[in-house]
Amino acid sequence: MNPFSLMIHGGAGTSREPDRYDASLRRVVEAGAKLLNDGMSALDVVTRCVVMLEDDPLYDAGCGSALNVDGEVRLDASIMDGRNLEAGAVACVAGVKNPVILARTVMERSEHVFLIGAGAEQFGRENDIVFVDSRYFYSEERSNELKMVKERHEGLREGVHNQSGKLGTVGAVARDKYGNLAAATSTGGLTNQSMGRVGDSPIIGAGTYADNFTCAVSCTGIGEHILRTSLARSASLFVEIKGLGAADAAEAAKQLLINRINGLGGLIIVDRNGECAYAHSTPGMRSAWAIGDKIFVKIT
Amino acid sequence: MNPFSLMIHGGAGTSREPDRYDASLRRVVEAGAKLLNDGMSALDVVTRCVVMLEDDPLYDAGCGSALNVDGEVRLDASIMDGRNLEAGAVACVAGVKNPVILARTVMERSEHVFLIGAGAEQFGRENDIVFVDSRYFYSEERSNELKMVKERHEGLREGVHNQSGKLGTVGAVARDKYGNLAAATSTGGLTNQSMGRVGDSPIIGAGTYADNFTCAVSCTGIGEHILRTSLARSASLFVEIKGLGAADAAEAAKQLLINRINGLGGLIIVDRNGECAYAHSTPGMRSAWAIGDKIFVKIT
């Protein structure tokens, strides 16, 4: 049994600057592993890791989020506690600095699992969530991406293969020293996406799932494909019913995506024994993991 | 093998007027069974049945929807085609006469699976969806329910046991003459619910799932509990991996709800062989089904 395990991802896009992703993911996973070693809970560590990723403009989440068809940022996030299957999620919120913290607050301070739009923002304001103005999310890079995607009129699949959609969703899964699992996912969505479009990231069972009896999962890729296969919950049930470990469950989830819908996506898993694995049908995937004091980074 | 199968539900609330529900469910399931007998597809029949249920003020869906905390109606629906795992869903939309038709239009005419709020409404207007004004949804009964729930300050669980939350979500699942499966679910949410709260009904994998290789599922109950267990997708994987039929899969899904989170919910299933089943941990459940020319109605 591993003392503790942590795995993070920076999306399923292909990386033109792999060294930048390597350095960023390494920094986050090292920081998270230190916290787990110090005895912090899996739930706190996945929250902290996703906050660090949301605060890095490299990713399509938090400050670096993609711009939608109106040139605006709308944010989605979810979190799940493997101890009790408690969960929180938000979708289509504006101006929230760290959507994963809002999702966690929904889990802890509301009776609900899923709040969206203005209602979620109002709940955030009533619960001391940090809001920022639209300049916080502005960058020339994202603005140029939006222009480029609008000119190309790409569909969902073309965006992945042309690398114009960055698919830079972030996520973290962990098993702490006490054997508890947790998962969290956060995204800014697709560049040029329609108002109101929601992918898998805020959907418990699609983008995120965690259950102490099985595994913790965070997904990335074309959200529509992950939704149609309930990919995170499927991986969890592959562990529960088929008795698979993380590596085989990740592979089985990938095969489900490919064989049933020719889907494009990826996932990271930490299982109840602390085994870490990833799999993806997308051209690229960026992940990093720590098992005890050993750190691994993989950018494809 | 049954020639065709259809199952519908009118929610997991307890029924003070069981005869009204019996008559309504019988009318809808008879109409749907006739269409299946005439050779209509499962996808078309679940759409038609949910439209009929949305158009009956008895249920918490469409015209009879519950009022939220602001005294307004916000609607959620989803649909899934078991032939190809295509799906469509909408949440938190205002003024849509038949949300299940909007969900189906998202599936058929957009690249996306899930659209919410104003973005979903805009998509509906661009695609000739019928909108109605707020008087369409007004009734003295719903208005009185809102007053009563506000006075009681009930939590989610108390609402179920006190029968003040009607839990009148509707759904339909079918297997047509050609062996194809489909599922659809529609709701007005909880009386007095917060702005932006979304339950399981519009979530593919939670409230709705359909896969020709396994079964078609529609859920009802406390949406938060169904979301945390990805109940519809779980039932589908119980069929796929454990090889269960509809009755055993429905019972296993109910046990999952009870054993893991003391959850309150119910579900209906038609499996790939046309077997129909329901199970519920809520005090009540209203369902009806047709296997060939035999009609059954069960109000508990």
HADDOCK unambig.tbl for C-alpha pairs under 7 A between the chains (distance, minus, plus):
assign (segid A and resid 85 and name CA) (segid B and resid 228 and name CA) 6.06 0.50 0.50
assign (segid A and resid 86 and name CA) (segid B and resid 228 and name CA) 6.77 0.50 0.50
assign (segid A and resid 87 and name CA) (segid B and resid 228 and name CA) 6.60 0.50 0.50
assign (segid A and resid 112 and name CA) (segid B and resid 197 and name CA) 6.99 0.50 0.50
assign (segid A and resid 112 and name CA) (segid B and resid 224 and name CA) 6.12 0.50 0.50
assign (segid A and resid 113 and name CA) (segid B and resid 224 and name CA) 5.61 0.50 0.50
assign (segid A and resid 114 and name CA) (segid B and resid 197 and name CA) 5.94 0.50 0.50
assign (segid A and resid 114 and name CA) (segid B and resid 198 and name CA) 5.47 0.50 0.50
assign (segid A and resid 114 and name CA) (segid B and resid 199 and name CA) 6.89 0.50 0.50
assign (segid A and resid 115 and name CA) (segid B and resid 196 and name CA) 5.02 0.50 0.50
assign (segid A and resid 115 and name CA) (segid B and resid 197 and name CA) 4.55 0.50 0.50
assign (segid A and resid 115 and name CA) (segid B and resid 198 and name CA) 5.98 0.50 0.50
assign (segid A and resid 116 and name CA) (segid B and resid 196 and name CA) 4.73 0.50 0.50
assign (segid A and resid 116 and name CA) (segid B and resid 197 and name CA) 6.53 0.50 0.50
assign (segid A and resid 117 and name CA) (segid B and resid 196 and name CA) 6.18 0.50 0.50
assign (segid A and resid 118 and name CA) (segid B and resid 196 and name CA) 6.74 0.50 0.50
assign (segid A and resid 119 and name CA) (segid B and resid 195 and name CA) 4.60 0.50 0.50
assign (segid A and resid 119 and name CA) (segid B and resid 196 and name CA) 4.30 0.50 0.50
assign (segid A and resid 120 and name CA) (segid B and resid 196 and name CA) 6.07 0.50 0.50
assign (segid A and resid 195 and name CA) (segid B and resid 119 and name CA) 4.61 0.50 0.50
assign (segid A and resid 196 and name CA) (segid B and resid 115 and name CA) 5.04 0.50 0.50
assign (segid A and resid 196 and name CA) (segid B and resid 116 and name CA) 4.74 0.50 0.50
assign (segid A and resid 196 and name CA) (segid B and resid 117 and name CA) 6.18 0.50 0.50
assign (segid A and resid 196 and name CA) (segid B and resid 118 and name CA) 6.75 0.50 0.50
assign (segid A and resid 196 and name CA) (segid B and resid 119 and name CA) 4.32 0.50 0.50
assign (segid A and resid 196 and name CA) (segid B and resid 120 and name CA) 6.09 0.50 0.50
assign (segid A and resid 197 and name CA) (segid B and resid 112 and name CA) 7.00 0.50 0.50
assign (segid A and resid 197 and name CA) (segid B and resid 114 and name CA) 5.95 0.50 0.50
assign (segid A and resid 197 and name CA) (segid B and resid 115 and name CA) 4.56 0.50 0.50
assign (segid A and resid 197 and name CA) (segid B and resid 116 and name CA) 6.54 0.50 0.50
assign (segid A and resid 198 and name CA) (segid B and resid 114 and name CA) 5.47 0.50 0.50
assign (segid A and resid 198 and name CA) (segid B and resid 115 and name CA) 5.98 0.50 0.50
assign (segid A and resid 199 and name CA) (segid B and resid 114 and name CA) 6.91 0.50 0.50
assign (segid A and resid 204 and name CA) (segid B and resid 227 and name CA) 6.48 0.50 0.50
assign (segid A and resid 204 and name CA) (segid B and resid 228 and name CA) 6.65 0.50 0.50
assign (segid A and resid 205 and name CA) (segid B and resid 205 and name CA) 6.94 0.50 0.50
assign (segid A and resid 205 and name CA) (segid B and resid 230 and name CA) 5.59 0.50 0.50
assign (segid A and resid 224 and name CA) (segid B and resid 112 and name CA) 6.12 0.50 0.50
assign (segid A and resid 224 and name CA) (segid B and resid 113 and name CA) 5.62 0.50 0.50
assign (segid A and resid 227 and name CA) (segid B and resid 204 and name CA) 6.48 0.50 0.50
assign (segid A and resid 228 and name CA) (segid B and resid 85 and name CA) 6.05 0.50 0.50
assign (segid A and resid 228 and name CA) (segid B and resid 86 and name CA) 6.75 0.50 0.50
assign (segid A and resid 228 and name CA) (segid B and resid 87 and name CA) 6.58 0.50 0.50
assign (segid A and resid 228 and name CA) (segid B and resid 204 and name CA) 6.64 0.50 0.50
assign (segid A and resid 230 and name CA) (segid B and resid 205 and name CA) 5.56 0.50 0.50
assign (segid A and resid 230 and name CA) (segid B and resid 233 and name CA) 6.77 0.50 0.50
assign (segid A and resid 233 and name CA) (segid B and resid 230 and name CA) 6.78 0.50 0.50
